[in-house]
Amino acid sequence: MGFLNGIKTNIGYSVPESAVYYSCNNKNPHRGGTALLLKNRWVKEITWMDVDTEGQIWLKLSCLHNVTIEGCYIRPPDSPYYDASLFTSIQASIMSNAGCSYIIVETSTRVVAMIYIL
């Protein structure tokens, strides 16, 4: 499983033996977005996926009972595209599923990946 950020979502990606899922980018489809690369053998384990929030992909796998995985891109605060409401969106999602454990993978241009386990 891998998350990519800052990609051009209108460009198709193909990775051998993998499925690719994209988050929506309602504001500007030419700026890029977030993608999830998932090996084909794990696709059947997906029980739920949400790609409707820009820059975020949420999923649950049947093999990880009561765990939600999120991949997101949080722009640096000095970026002209920084949006603090992303934190509100993540918090709302977590609060709506109390009692669940979370693995949050945040990637940016300055940090390869930060993984938070809540």
MDAnalysis code that builds the backbone (N, CA, C; Angstrom):
import MDAnalysis as mda
import numpy as np

u = mda.Universe.empty(354, n_residues=118, atom_resindex=np.repeat(np.arange(118), 3), trajectory=True)
u.add_TopologyAttr("name", ["N", "CA", "C"] * 118)
u.add_TopologyAttr("resid", np.arange(1, 119))
u.add_TopologyAttr("resname", ["MET", "GLY", "PHE", "LEU", "ASN", "GLY", "ILE", "LYS", "THR", "ASN", "ILE", "GLY", "TYR", "SER", "VAL", "PRO", "GLU", "SER", "ALA", "VAL", "TYR", "TYR", "SER", "CYS", "ASN", "ASN", "LYS", "ASN", "PRO", "HIS", "ARG", "GLY", "GLY", "THR", "ALA", "LEU", "LEU", "LEU", "LYS", "ASN", "ARG", "TRP", "VAL", "LYS", "GLU", "ILE", "THR", "TRP", "MET", "ASP", "VAL", "ASP", "THR", "GLU", "GLY", "GLN", "ILE", "TRP", "LEU", "LYS", "LEU", "SER", "CYS", "LEU", "HIS", "ASN", "VAL", "THR", "ILE", "GLU", "GLY", "CYS", "TYR", "ILE", "ARG", "PRO", "PRO", "ASP", "SER", "PRO", "TYR", "TYR", "ASP", "ALA", "SER", "LEU", "PHE", "THR", "SER", "ILE", "GLN", "ALA", "SER", "ILE", "MET", "SER", "ASN", "ALA", "GLY", "CYS", "SER", "TYR", "ILE", "ILE", "VAL", "GLU", "THR", "SER", "THR", "ARG", "VAL", "VAL", "ALA", "MET", "ILE", "TYR", "ILE", "LEU"])
u.atoms.positions = np.array([
    [0.860, -1.161, 0.000],
    [0.000, 0.000, 0.000],
    [0.904, 1.219, 0.000],
    [0.566, 2.173, -0.827],
    [1.324, 3.407, -0.858],
    [0.441, 4.574, -1.241],
    [0.742, 5.736, -0.700],
    [0.006, 6.948, -1.026],
    [0.920, 7.884, -1.803],
    [0.387, 8.500, -2.842],
    [1.103, 9.499, -3.626],
    [0.335, 10.807, -3.529],
    [1.041, 11.916, -3.477],
    [0.383, 13.215, -3.383],
    [0.966, 14.185, -4.390],
    [0.172, 15.207, -4.698],
    [0.597, 16.223, -5.631],
    [0.628, 15.717, -7.063],
    [-0.143, 14.676, -7.333],
    [-0.161, 14.116, -8.677],
    [-1.226, 14.801, -9.514],
    [-1.067, 14.738, -10.796],
    [-2.091, 15.241, -11.704],
    [-3.154, 14.155, -11.829],
    [-4.313, 14.399, -11.242],
    [-5.332, 13.361, -11.188],
    [-5.942, 13.041, -12.544],
    [-5.727, 13.894, -13.533],
    [-6.271, 13.582, -14.852],
    [-5.307, 12.732, -15.670],
    [-4.157, 12.384, -15.095],
    [-3.207, 11.492, -15.742],
    [-3.396, 10.117, -15.124],
    [-3.609, 9.122, -15.950],
    [-3.792, 7.779, -15.420],
    [-2.465, 7.150, -15.030],
    [-2.433, 6.437, -13.930],
    [-1.246, 5.731, -13.488],
    [-1.502, 4.248, -13.584],
    [-0.482, 3.513, -13.941],
    [-0.583, 2.072, -14.030],
    [0.629, 1.473, -13.329],
    [0.367, 0.661, -12.338],
    [1.431, -0.009, -11.591],
    [1.151, -1.500, -11.699],
    [2.139, -2.300, -12.112],
    [1.891, -3.733, -12.269],
    [1.322, -4.362, -11.004],
    [0.311, -5.183, -11.207],
    [-0.343, -5.943, -10.137],
    [-0.906, -5.058, -9.031],
    [-1.317, -3.852, -9.373],
    [-1.857, -2.915, -8.386],
    [-3.090, -2.207, -8.922],
    [-3.946, -1.815, -7.998],
    [-5.087, -0.961, -8.320],
    [-4.736, 0.456, -7.870],
    [-5.233, 1.444, -8.586],
    [-4.965, 2.843, -8.249],
    [-6.299, 3.535, -7.990],
    [-6.399, 4.213, -6.842],
    [-7.598, 4.958, -6.466],
    [-7.201, 6.413, -6.262],
    [-8.044, 7.336, -6.703],
    [-7.758, 8.771, -6.625],
    [-8.772, 9.479, -5.733],
    [-8.305, 10.461, -4.970],
    [-9.238, 11.332, -4.244],
    [-9.744, 12.378, -5.227],
    [-10.891, 12.935, -4.928],
    [-11.430, 13.967, -5.805],
    [-10.631, 15.255, -5.625],
    [-10.688, 16.096, -6.609],
    [-10.103, 17.431, -6.522],
    [-11.112, 18.370, -7.165],
    [-12.061, 18.808, -6.354],
    [-13.152, 19.629, -6.874],
    [-12.739, 21.047, -7.218],
    [-11.727, 21.576, -6.529],
    [-11.361, 22.980, -6.719],
    [-10.572, 23.214, -8.003],
    [-9.597, 22.364, -8.279],
    [-8.761, 22.551, -9.462],
    [-8.185, 21.204, -9.880],
    [-8.810, 20.514, -10.820],
    [-8.353, 19.189, -11.217],
    [-6.977, 19.180, -11.886],
    [-6.451, 20.332, -12.230],
    [-5.140, 20.386, -12.876],
    [-4.006, 20.551, -11.877],
    [-4.305, 20.758, -10.592],
    [-3.275, 20.948, -9.579],
    [-2.771, 19.639, -9.001],
    [-3.492, 18.584, -9.113],
    [-3.050, 17.315, -8.551],
    [-3.939, 16.872, -7.419],
    [-3.579, 15.777, -6.808],
    [-4.394, 15.233, -5.741],
    [-3.672, 14.098, -5.057],
    [-4.436, 13.212, -4.450],
    [-3.887, 12.086, -3.710],
    [-4.304, 10.789, -4.396],
    [-3.392, 9.845, -4.449],
    [-3.697, 8.530, -5.010],
    [-3.248, 7.449, -4.048],
    [-3.958, 6.350, -4.062],
    [-3.615, 5.166, -3.284],
    [-3.242, 4.063, -4.256],
    [-2.072, 3.483, -4.051],
    [-1.659, 2.307, -4.819],
    [-1.833, 1.101, -3.911],
    [-2.582, 0.137, -4.354],
    [-2.890, -1.022, -3.527],
    [-2.685, -2.278, -4.366],
    [-1.870, -3.188, -3.870],
    [-1.648, -4.443, -4.586],
    [-2.979, -5.153, -4.787],
    [-3.129, -5.790, -5.943],
    [-4.388, -6.452, -6.291],
    [-4.848, -7.445, -5.229],
    [-3.922, -8.129, -4.586],
    [-4.322, -9.129, -3.588],
    [-5.017, -8.505, -2.382],
    [-4.850, -7.191, -2.172],
    [-5.494, -6.510, -1.046],
    [-6.826, -5.877, -1.415],
    [-7.118, -5.747, -2.693],
    [-8.346, -5.084, -3.134],
    [-9.576, -5.787, -2.567],
    [-9.558, -7.099, -2.543],
    [-10.720, -7.852, -2.017],
    [-10.929, -7.635, -0.523],
    [-9.919, -7.104, 0.165],
    [-10.019, -6.843, 1.603],
    [-10.704, -5.500, 1.907],
    [-10.915, -4.656, 0.900],
    [-11.544, -3.352, 1.126],
    [-13.007, -3.555, 1.491],
    [-13.382, -3.046, 2.656],
    [-14.791, -3.110, 3.065],
    [-15.456, -1.749, 2.951],
    [-14.662, -0.679, 2.894],
    [-15.193, 0.683, 2.798],
    [-14.080, 1.595, 2.292],
    [-14.451, 2.537, 1.432],
    [-13.487, 3.521, 0.944],
    [-14.210, 4.826, 0.686],
    [-13.564, 5.942, 1.055],
    [-14.111, 7.279, 0.817],
    [-13.035, 8.104, 0.120],
    [-13.336, 8.553, -1.080],
    [-12.407, 9.385, -1.859],
    [-13.044, 10.729, -2.204],
    [-14.108, 11.094, -1.490],
    [-14.881, 12.289, -1.831],
    [-14.332, 13.590, -1.272],
    [-13.320, 13.539, -0.414],
    [-12.743, 14.754, 0.156],
    [-11.396, 15.011, -0.505],
    [-11.206, 16.208, -0.977],
    [-9.968, 16.552, -1.679],
    [-8.747, 16.250, -0.818],
    [-7.781, 15.554, -1.408],
    [-6.525, 15.278, -0.732],
    [-6.584, 14.203, 0.333],
    [-7.705, 13.483, 0.428],
    [-7.851, 12.450, 1.457],
    [-8.423, 11.170, 0.861],
    [-7.878, 10.057, 1.293],
    [-8.429, 8.746, 0.958],
    [-8.539, 7.969, 2.260],
    [-9.742, 7.521, 2.563],
    [-10.025, 6.749, 3.768],
    [-10.417, 5.343, 3.342],
    [-9.959, 4.326, 4.078],
    [-10.392, 2.975, 3.772],
    [-10.318, 2.080, 4.994],
    [-11.081, 1.010, 4.914],
    [-11.060, -0.048, 5.923],
    [-10.818, -1.351, 5.191],
    [-10.011, -2.208, 5.822],
    [-9.712, -3.524, 5.268],
    [-10.249, -4.582, 6.228],
    [-10.830, -5.634, 5.683],
    [-11.417, -6.678, 6.530],
    [-10.368, -7.371, 7.394],
    [-9.133, -7.388, 6.955],
    [-8.078, -8.056, 7.728],
    [-7.591, -7.202, 8.903],
    [-7.961, -5.936, 8.944],
    [-7.606, -5.047, 10.057],
    [-8.890, -4.640, 10.767],
    [-9.325, -5.486, 11.662],
    [-10.599, -5.280, 12.352],
    [-10.585, -3.974, 13.145],
    [-11.600, -3.149, 12.926],
    [-11.814, -1.914, 13.671],
    [-10.690, -0.885, 13.495],
    [-10.060, -0.904, 12.321],
    [-8.991, 0.052, 12.005],
    [-9.366, 0.785, 10.734],
    [-9.208, 2.099, 10.759],
    [-9.419, 2.925, 9.574],
    [-8.073, 3.498, 9.152],
    [-7.788, 3.460, 7.863],
    [-6.538, 3.988, 7.321],
    [-6.870, 5.231, 6.516],
    [-6.082, 6.270, 6.702],
    [-6.271, 7.486, 5.921],
    [-4.945, 7.915, 5.336],
    [-4.973, 8.269, 4.075],
    [-3.824, 8.897, 3.426],
    [-4.233, 10.311, 3.073],
    [-3.404, 11.268, 3.420],
    [-3.763, 12.656, 3.141],
    [-2.522, 13.482, 2.833],
    [-2.753, 14.611, 2.241],
    [-1.703, 15.573, 1.951],
    [-2.058, 16.879, 2.642],
    [-1.217, 17.287, 3.577],
    [-1.416, 18.553, 4.270],
    [-0.325, 19.501, 3.791],
    [-0.745, 20.533, 3.108],
    [0.230, 21.485, 2.569],
    [0.903, 22.259, 3.700],
    [2.157, 22.667, 3.497],
    [2.857, 23.456, 4.519],
    [2.127, 24.772, 4.782],
    [2.191, 25.282, 6.014],
    [1.486, 26.525, 6.356],
    [1.896, 27.731, 5.513],
    [3.103, 27.723, 4.956],
    [3.528, 28.856, 4.140],
    [3.162, 28.704, 2.662],
    [2.451, 27.628, 2.332],
    [2.007, 27.422, 0.951],
    [0.790, 28.299, 0.657],
    [0.703, 28.866, -0.541],
    [-0.498, 29.646, -0.874],
    [-1.756, 28.782, -0.949],
    [-1.587, 27.472, -0.995],
    [-2.721, 26.553, -1.080],
    [-3.065, 25.922, 0.277],
    [-2.376, 26.355, 1.340],
    [-2.639, 25.810, 2.674],
    [-4.095, 26.058, 3.051],
    [-4.709, 25.041, 3.640],
    [-6.116, 25.141, 4.034],
    [-6.289, 24.473, 5.400],
    [-6.425, 25.272, 6.436],
    [-6.557, 24.756, 7.800],
    [-7.829, 23.932, 7.978],
    [-8.810, 24.079, 7.102],
    [-10.049, 23.318, 7.250],
    [-9.830, 21.819, 7.051],
    [-8.707, 21.437, 6.465],
    [-8.405, 20.021, 6.313],
    [-8.340, 19.332, 7.677],
    [-7.763, 20.024, 8.675],
    [-7.694, 19.460, 10.013],
    [-9.087, 19.262, 10.597],
    [-9.983, 20.195, 10.342],
    [-11.363, 20.086, 10.812],
    [-12.040, 18.877, 10.177],
    [-11.800, 18.675, 8.903],
    [-12.376, 17.543, 8.187],
    [-11.879, 16.210, 8.755],
    [-10.579, 16.128, 9.008],
    [-10.010, 14.900, 9.574],
    [-10.572, 14.656, 10.971],
    [-10.631, 15.697, 11.775],
    [-11.155, 15.568, 13.137],
    [-12.615, 15.116, 13.126],
    [-13.407, 15.676, 12.231],
    [-14.821, 15.293, 12.150],
    [-14.968, 13.818, 11.782],
    [-14.138, 13.353, 10.869],
    [-14.192, 11.940, 10.479],
    [-13.826, 11.032, 11.641],
    [-12.804, 11.416, 12.385],
    [-12.386, 10.614, 13.528],
    [-13.466, 10.611, 14.612],
    [-14.034, 11.766, 14.881],
    [-15.059, 11.867, 15.930],
    [-16.324, 11.092, 15.561],
    [-16.625, 10.965, 14.285],
    [-17.836, 10.261, 13.875],
    [-17.695, 8.746, 13.981],
    [-16.484, 8.266, 14.168],
    [-16.242, 6.831, 14.300],
    [-15.527, 6.524, 15.606],
    [-16.047, 7.018, 16.706],
    [-15.434, 6.797, 18.016],
    [-15.307, 5.302, 18.284],
    [-14.235, 4.917, 18.925],
    [-14.001, 3.517, 19.239],
    [-13.200, 2.794, 18.187],
    [-12.910, 3.442, 17.102],
    [-12.126, 2.855, 16.021],
    [-10.674, 3.312, 16.173],
    [-9.730, 2.488, 15.775],
    [-8.324, 2.884, 15.744],
    [-8.013, 3.451, 14.365],
    [-7.051, 4.357, 14.304],
    [-6.730, 5.021, 13.046],
    [-5.248, 4.924, 12.739],
    [-4.950, 4.711, 11.481],
    [-3.595, 4.852, 10.962],
    [-3.688, 5.963, 9.930],
    [-3.023, 7.074, 10.198],
    [-3.082, 8.229, 9.306],
    [-1.696, 8.440, 8.710],
    [-1.625, 8.402, 7.400],
    [-0.370, 8.604, 6.688],
    [-0.441, 9.972, 6.033],
    [0.414, 10.868, 6.470],
    [0.433, 12.222, 5.921],
    [1.741, 12.401, 5.181],
    [1.633, 12.795, 3.936],
    [2.833, 13.042, 3.142],
    [2.816, 14.470, 2.637],
    [3.979, 15.020, 2.490],
    [4.106, 16.359, 1.923],
    [5.435, 16.445, 1.204],
    [5.689, 17.574, 0.599],
    [6.937, 17.740, -0.124],
    [8.118, 17.869, 0.817],
    [7.875, 18.194, 2.067],
    [8.969, 18.371, 3.023],
    [9.186, 17.153, 3.908],
    [8.179, 16.329, 4.017],
    [8.272, 15.140, 4.841],
    [7.834, 13.961, 3.972],
    [8.641, 12.939, 3.886],
    [8.282, 11.802, 3.036],
    [6.987, 11.175, 3.519],
    [6.900, 10.849, 4.785],
    [5.647, 10.307, 5.322],
    [5.691, 10.384, 6.842],
    [4.587, 10.800, 7.401],
    [4.412, 10.752, 8.847],
    [3.235, 9.834, 9.097],
    [3.416, 8.874, 9.960],
    [2.352, 7.923, 10.244],
    [1.916, 8.127, 11.686],
    [0.637, 8.394, 11.853],
    [0.055, 8.599, 13.180],
    [-0.839, 7.400, 13.459],
    [-0.685, 6.795, 14.607],
    [-1.571, 5.702, 15.003],
    [-2.356, 6.206, 16.202],
    [-3.658, 6.330, 16.018],
    [-4.537, 6.859, 17.064],
    [-5.410, 5.752, 17.621],
])
